[in-house]
Amino acid sequence: MGSGKSTIARQLAFELGLTVLRSDEIRKQRAGLAANSAARHAYGEGLYTAEHDAGTYDELFRKAGHLMGSGKTALIDASFIRRADRQRAAALASAYGVRLVILAPECPRQKLLERLARREDLGNDISDGRPELLDRQISMSEPLSDDQGTIIRIPSDLTVEQAADLVYREMDRL
């Protein structure tokens, strides 16, 4: 949370004409909530229980499969902190004969906290990520590995345009 993945996803979607499947939006739709409504639950509670997470990822993968089945690119904006979810994404991509590319923004903890605090102060983001939840998410995150897909690491000091350019350069190498 706060790493810039949604910002990068929006930029790529804008530049390439892609549909972004946002876990935050799908999670709230599944619960019958408006996208901009706050769900200020503790980590792992309310909309963020394991059951809700599983249902959210099931729906993300269902929609991604529909896009890929129509010959389109699926751009999924989600934390993917669990290896099992990344493996499911890789299996889905493989089933459609495409490569899974994982965009991995890398951001120091202090910068994440600053971004989350700024987002919370503005109060206009669909995400429910907050500074007090960050350490728990970090502790629950399972490390990325190359067997899950092609990983493109994106430094936090890049502008969104520079991050998109980095993604394009790395994709050209594949």
Buried (B, 14 or more C-beta within 10 A) or exposed (E): BBBBBBBBBBBBBEEEEBEBBBBBBBBBBBBEEEEEEBBEBEBBEEBBEEEBBEBBBEBBBEBBBEBBEEEEBBBBBBBBBBBEBBBBBBEBBEEEEEEBBBBEBEBEEEBBBBBBEEBBEEEEBBBBBBBEBBEEBEEEEEEBEEEBBBBBEBEBEBEBEEBBEBBEEBEEEE
